[in-house]
Amino acid sequence: MALVLVVDDKASNRELLRTALEHAGHEVIEAGDGESALEVMRQSRPKLVLLDIQMPGLDGYAVLEGVLADEELKRIPVVAVTAYAMAGDSARGKAAGFSEYITKPVPLKQLLAIVSNQLKAV
């Protein structure tokens, strides 16, 4: 199907997403922090990125800024997968440039539907 990058500082969250995505037929690569995420994107050119926001070092918003500033990366859809679920968080994420905004715990059916929709748009 497609190469998907999962970025989260918690290995258990990456594993959950990896399992669901691989079960759906996708190839998954991972990064545990924002700096690594940008490097992996430059090297691997995934078709989609699932990105945690709250991470040490470069947070998800800083990673998104780096993606949007890079001519070769800015066309890759980036979906926020985050624990930030307060009123206004989703709107802030969409305004920043995230393609979609999903809150944790992630309903897997919703996640797979969003992944499918985002990949169709690419």
GROMACS elastic network, one bead per residue, 0.5 to 0.9 nm:
[ bonds ]
;  ai    aj funct       b0    kb
    1    24     6  0.85000   500
    1    25     6  0.58173   500
    1    26     6  0.50474   500
    1    27     6  0.71572   500
    2    25     6  0.79239   500
    2    26     6  0.51174   500
    2    27     6  0.59649   500
    2    28     6  0.82883   500
    2    46     6  0.76842   500
    2    47     6  0.62521   500
    2    48     6  0.80097   500
    2   119     6  0.78264   500
    3    26     6  0.61340   500
    3    28     6  0.57603   500
    3    29     6  0.73521   500
    3    44     6  0.85694   500
    3    45     6  0.81688   500
    3    47     6  0.55712   500
    3    48     6  0.69908   500
    3    49     6  0.89617   500
    4    18     6  0.89691   500
    4    21     6  0.81457   500
    4    26     6  0.69099   500
    4    27     6  0.62003   500
    4    29     6  0.62989   500
    4    30     6  0.84169   500
    4    46     6  0.54021   500
    4    47     6  0.59663   500
    4    49     6  0.57652   500
    4    50     6  0.74662   500
    5    27     6  0.86804   500
    5    28     6  0.58622   500
    5    30     6  0.54970   500
    5    31     6  0.73835   500
    5    37     6  0.79881   500
    5    40     6  0.81812   500
    5    41     6  0.77324   500
    5    44     6  0.89673   500
    5    45     6  0.89676   500
    5    46     6  0.60920   500
    5    47     6  0.80780   500
    5    48     6  0.63487   500
    5    50     6  0.61802   500
    5    51     6  0.81467   500
    6    14     6  0.62201   500
    6    17     6  0.72359   500
    6    18     6  0.73461   500
    6    28     6  0.70403   500
    6    29     6  0.63066   500
    6    31     6  0.63838   500
    6    32     6  0.84857   500
    6    37     6  0.84760   500
    6    48     6  0.87304   500
    6    49     6  0.60161   500
    6    51     6  0.62506   500
    6    52     6  0.83847   500
    7    10     6  0.88815   500
    7    14     6  0.69285   500
    7    29     6  0.87247   500
    7    30     6  0.58352   500
    7    32     6  0.57648   500
    7    33     6  0.66289   500
    7    34     6  0.74474   500
    7    36     6  0.87604   500
    7    37     6  0.64225   500
    7    49     6  0.74577   500
    7    50     6  0.60899   500
    7    52     6  0.60072   500
    7    60     6  0.88474   500
    8    11     6  0.70914   500
    8    12     6  0.89623   500
    8    13     6  0.66901   500
    8    14     6  0.60072   500
    8    30     6  0.80656   500
    8    31     6  0.66630   500
    8    32     6  0.51833   500
    8    33     6  0.63785   500
    8    34     6  0.83474   500
    8    50     6  0.84481   500
    8    51     6  0.64767   500
    8    52     6  0.51250   500
    8    53     6  0.81150   500
    8    54     6  0.84160   500
    8    55     6  0.71326   500
    8    81     6  0.87316   500
    9    12     6  0.89979   500
    9    13     6  0.81090   500
    9    14     6  0.80433   500
    9    31     6  0.77525   500
    9    33     6  0.55224   500
    9    34     6  0.85906   500
    9    52     6  0.77807   500
    9    54     6  0.83803   500
    9    55     6  0.59240   500
    9    56     6  0.76918   500
   10    13     6  0.54783   500
   10    14     6  0.65727   500
   10    15     6  0.88388   500
   10    32     6  0.70325   500
   10    55     6  0.88685   500
   11    14     6  0.50601   500
   11    15     6  0.60953   500
   11    16     6  0.86628   500
   11    32     6  0.73502   500
   12    15     6  0.50614   500
   12    16     6  0.62420   500
   12    17     6  0.87617   500
   13    16     6  0.51944   500
   13    17     6  0.63740   500
   13    18     6  0.85114   500
   14    17     6  0.52843   500
   14    18     6  0.59221   500
   14    19     6  0.85480   500
   14    30     6  0.70819   500
   14    31     6  0.84451   500
   14    32     6  0.82528   500
   15    19     6  0.60142   500
   15    20     6  0.86048   500
   16    19     6  0.53279   500
   16    20     6  0.64170   500
   16    21     6  0.87031   500
   17    20     6  0.52321   500
   17    21     6  0.60477   500
   17    22     6  0.84322   500
   17    28     6  0.89089   500
   17    50     6  0.87841   500
   17   106     6  0.89245   500
   17   108     6  0.84665   500
   17   111     6  0.88874   500
   18    21     6  0.52057   500
   18    22     6  0.58985   500
   18    23     6  0.83294   500
   18    26     6  0.88035   500
   18    27     6  0.85263   500
   18    28     6  0.60904   500
   18    29     6  0.80917   500
   18    30     6  0.83071   500
   19    22     6  0.52765   500
   19    23     6  0.59951   500
   19    24     6  0.86059   500
   19    28     6  0.89393   500
   20    23     6  0.51694   500
   20    24     6  0.63627   500
   20    25     6  0.89116   500
   20    26     6  0.89497   500
   20   108     6  0.71505   500
   20   111     6  0.88735   500
   20   112     6  0.79021   500
   21    24     6  0.50364   500
   21    25     6  0.64747   500
   21    26     6  0.54202   500
   21    27     6  0.74414   500
   21    28     6  0.71019   500
   21   112     6  0.73910   500
   21   115     6  0.87693   500
   22    27     6  0.60599   500
   22    28     6  0.67697   500
   23    26     6  0.73715   500
   24   112     6  0.77794   500
   28    46     6  0.88868   500
   29    40     6  0.84110   500
   29    44     6  0.88128   500
   29    46     6  0.84439   500
   30    36     6  0.89826   500
   30    37     6  0.78080   500
   30    40     6  0.82202   500
   31    34     6  0.75650   500
   31    35     6  0.86240   500
   31    36     6  0.57018   500
   31    37     6  0.52192   500
   31    38     6  0.89033   500
   31    40     6  0.73237   500
   32    35     6  0.87298   500
   32    36     6  0.68807   500
   32    37     6  0.74122   500
   32    55     6  0.87119   500
   33    36     6  0.55289   500
   33    37     6  0.61959   500
   33    55     6  0.66289   500
   33    56     6  0.71681   500
   33    57     6  0.73191   500
   33    58     6  0.71440   500
   33    59     6  0.80141   500
   34    38     6  0.64840   500
   34    39     6  0.88132   500
   34    51     6  0.88279   500
   34    55     6  0.73592   500
   34    56     6  0.80400   500
   34    57     6  0.68519   500
   34    59     6  0.61797   500
   34    60     6  0.68329   500
   34    62     6  0.78151   500
   34    63     6  0.57281   500
   35    38     6  0.55306   500
   35    39     6  0.65715   500
   35    40     6  0.88130   500
   35    57     6  0.77129   500
   35    58     6  0.64099   500
   35    63     6  0.75978   500
   36    39     6  0.50821   500
   36    40     6  0.60084   500
   36    41     6  0.84713   500
   37    40     6  0.51459   500
   37    41     6  0.60815   500
   37    42     6  0.86450   500
   37    51     6  0.87841   500
   37    63     6  0.76045   500
   38    41     6  0.50815   500
   38    42     6  0.62659   500
   38    43     6  0.87244   500
   38    63     6  0.68538   500
   38    66     6  0.74072   500
   38    67     6  0.72752   500
   39    42     6  0.51687   500
   39    43     6  0.62825   500
   39    44     6  0.85440   500
   40    43     6  0.51127   500
   40    44     6  0.57366   500
   40    45     6  0.76453   500
   40    46     6  0.85730   500
   41    44     6  0.53218   500
   41    45     6  0.50417   500
   41    46     6  0.63130   500
   41    49     6  0.85926   500
   41    67     6  0.86541   500
   41    73     6  0.73138   500
   42    45     6  0.58995   500
   42    46     6  0.88334   500
   42    72     6  0.79951   500
   42    73     6  0.72391   500
   43    46     6  0.89239   500
   45    48     6  0.86838   500
   45    72     6  0.87407   500
   45    73     6  0.75159   500
   45    76     6  0.80968   500
   46    49     6  0.69465   500
   46    76     6  0.73524   500
   47    76     6  0.60163   500
   47    77     6  0.73448   500
   47   119     6  0.69756   500
   47   122     6  0.73988   500
   48    76     6  0.58305   500
   48    77     6  0.52953   500
   48    78     6  0.61675   500
   48    79     6  0.77850   500
   48   115     6  0.77665   500
   48   118     6  0.74778   500
   48   119     6  0.69841   500
   48   122     6  0.86558   500
   49    76     6  0.72959   500
   49    77     6  0.63550   500
   49    79     6  0.61013   500
   49    80     6  0.84491   500
   50    77     6  0.87310   500
   50    78     6  0.60240   500
   50    80     6  0.60137   500
   50    81     6  0.61907   500
   50   115     6  0.88545   500
   51    60     6  0.62874   500
   51    63     6  0.85909   500
   51    64     6  0.86865   500
   51    78     6  0.67446   500
   51    79     6  0.59824   500
   51    81     6  0.55784   500
   51    82     6  0.77126   500
   52    55     6  0.69628   500
   52    59     6  0.78083   500
   52    60     6  0.57616   500
   52    79     6  0.85873   500
   52    80     6  0.58416   500
   52    82     6  0.51287   500
   52    83     6  0.82096   500
   53    59     6  0.54231   500
   53    61     6  0.63863   500
   53    62     6  0.88397   500
   53    63     6  0.87676   500
   53    80     6  0.66545   500
   53    81     6  0.71197   500
   53    82     6  0.57110   500
   53    83     6  0.80570   500
   53    84     6  0.79463   500
   54    58     6  0.88495   500
   54    59     6  0.55567   500
   54    60     6  0.64092   500
   54    61     6  0.87956   500
   54    82     6  0.71727   500
   54    83     6  0.78638   500
   54    84     6  0.81559   500
   55    58     6  0.66940   500
   55    60     6  0.69401   500
   56    59     6  0.62535   500
   58    61     6  0.78312   500
   58    62     6  0.55386   500
   58    63     6  0.62533   500
   59    62     6  0.53635   500
   59    63     6  0.63329   500
   59    64     6  0.87128   500
   60    63     6  0.50266   500
   60    64     6  0.60749   500
   60    65     6  0.85826   500
   60    80     6  0.76676   500
   61    64     6  0.50158   500
   61    65     6  0.61932   500
   61    66     6  0.86835   500
   61    93     6  0.81175   500
   61    96     6  0.75002   500
   61    98     6  0.88872   500
   62    65     6  0.50367   500
   62    66     6  0.63257   500
   62    67     6  0.87303   500
   63    66     6  0.50459   500
   63    67     6  0.62613   500
   63    68     6  0.86908   500
   64    68     6  0.61015   500
   64    69     6  0.84828   500
   64    74     6  0.88514   500
   64    78     6  0.74401   500
   64    96     6  0.79835   500
   64    97     6  0.74029   500
   64    98     6  0.74700   500
   65    68     6  0.51762   500
   65    69     6  0.60714   500
   65    70     6  0.86950   500
   65    96     6  0.82007   500
   65    97     6  0.84581   500
   66    69     6  0.51740   500
   66    70     6  0.63465   500
   66    73     6  0.86771   500
   66    74     6  0.86023   500
   67    70     6  0.53322   500
   67    71     6  0.81595   500
   67    72     6  0.84279   500
   67    73     6  0.54261   500
   67    74     6  0.52373   500
   67    75     6  0.85742   500
   67    76     6  0.81270   500
   67    78     6  0.87029   500
   68    71     6  0.73919   500
   68    73     6  0.68809   500
   68    75     6  0.79705   500
   68    76     6  0.89651   500
   68    97     6  0.80046   500
   69    72     6  0.89693   500
   69    73     6  0.80503   500
   69    74     6  0.67774   500
   70    73     6  0.53293   500
   70    74     6  0.57614   500
   71    74     6  0.56822   500
   71    75     6  0.79242   500
   72    75     6  0.72384   500
   72    76     6  0.86228   500
   73    76     6  0.56998   500
   73    77     6  0.89964   500
   74    77     6  0.77293   500
   75   122     6  0.80378   500
   76   122     6  0.76353   500
   77    98     6  0.74125   500
   77    99     6  0.57565   500
   77   100     6  0.85382   500
   77   118     6  0.68530   500
   77   119     6  0.82502   500
   77   121     6  0.88508   500
   77   122     6  0.77061   500
   78    97     6  0.81146   500
   78    98     6  0.54686   500
   78    99     6  0.55587   500
   78   100     6  0.73003   500
   78   118     6  0.89513   500
   79    98     6  0.55720   500
   79    99     6  0.53689   500
   79   101     6  0.58426   500
   79   102     6  0.74289   500
   79   114     6  0.86432   500
   79   115     6  0.85389   500
   79   118     6  0.87100   500
   80    93     6  0.74687   500
   80    98     6  0.62717   500
   80    99     6  0.77943   500
   80   100     6  0.62180   500
   80   102     6  0.59381   500
   80   103     6  0.79499   500
   81    84     6  0.87751   500
   81   100     6  0.85869   500
   81   101     6  0.62722   500
   81   103     6  0.56995   500
   81   104     6  0.66246   500
   81   105     6  0.89686   500
   81   106     6  0.76528   500
   82    85     6  0.76652   500
   82   101     6  0.77134   500
   82   102     6  0.63499   500
   82   104     6  0.55207   500
   82   105     6  0.83659   500
   82   106     6  0.86646   500
   83    86     6  0.89806   500
   83   102     6  0.84876   500
   83   103     6  0.53542   500
   83   105     6  0.74585   500
   84    89     6  0.63021   500
   84    90     6  0.81298   500
   84   103     6  0.65531   500
   84   104     6  0.79810   500
   85    88     6  0.81666   500
   85    89     6  0.60800   500
   85    90     6  0.73147   500
   85   102     6  0.87405   500
   85   103     6  0.60252   500
   85   104     6  0.81105   500
   86    89     6  0.55959   500
   86    90     6  0.80931   500
   87    90     6  0.75303   500
   87    91     6  0.84482   500
   88    91     6  0.52139   500
   88    92     6  0.60572   500
   88    93     6  0.85972   500
   89    92     6  0.50787   500
   89    93     6  0.61720   500
   89    94     6  0.87031   500
   89   101     6  0.88002   500
   90    93     6  0.50368   500
   90    94     6  0.62059   500
   90    95     6  0.85303   500
   90   100     6  0.84590   500
   90   101     6  0.58654   500
   90   102     6  0.80526   500
   90   103     6  0.86628   500
   91    94     6  0.51370   500
   91    95     6  0.60287   500
   91    96     6  0.85426   500
   91   101     6  0.86160   500
   92    95     6  0.50742   500
   92    96     6  0.61746   500
   92    97     6  0.88297   500
   93    96     6  0.51047   500
   93    97     6  0.65392   500
   93    98     6  0.56842   500
   93    99     6  0.86228   500
   93   100     6  0.80298   500
   93   101     6  0.66488   500
   94    97     6  0.52088   500
   94    99     6  0.66330   500
   94   100     6  0.67489   500
   94   101     6  0.70468   500
   95    98     6  0.74074   500
   97   100     6  0.86800   500
   98   101     6  0.67353   500
   99   118     6  0.78086   500
  100   114     6  0.76416   500
  100   118     6  0.85302   500
  102   105     6  0.87402   500
  102   106     6  0.68079   500
  102   107     6  0.88143   500
  102   110     6  0.85684   500
  102   111     6  0.76069   500
  103   106     6  0.60263   500
  103   107     6  0.87246   500
  104   107     6  0.79170   500
  105   108     6  0.89782   500
  106   109     6  0.86551   500
  106   110     6  0.75584   500
  106   111     6  0.66812   500
  107   110     6  0.53602   500
  107   111     6  0.62162   500
  107   112     6  0.88076   500
  108   112     6  0.60933   500
  108   113     6  0.84683   500
  109   112     6  0.52564   500
  109   113     6  0.61491   500
  109   114     6  0.86360   500
  110   113     6  0.51051   500
  110   114     6  0.61687   500
  110   115     6  0.85786   500
  111   114     6  0.51842   500
  111   115     6  0.61244   500
  111   116     6  0.85793   500
  112   116     6  0.60404   500
  112   117     6  0.85322   500
  113   116     6  0.51120   500
  113   117     6  0.61505   500
  113   118     6  0.85782   500
  114   117     6  0.50651   500
  114   118     6  0.60076   500
  114   119     6  0.84826   500
  115   118     6  0.51894   500
  115   119     6  0.61176   500
  115   120     6  0.86157   500
  116   119     6  0.52427   500
  116   120     6  0.62446   500
  116   121     6  0.88178   500
  117   120     6  0.51735   500
  117   121     6  0.64702   500
  118   121     6  0.52112   500
  118   122     6  0.66394   500
  119   122     6  0.52257   500
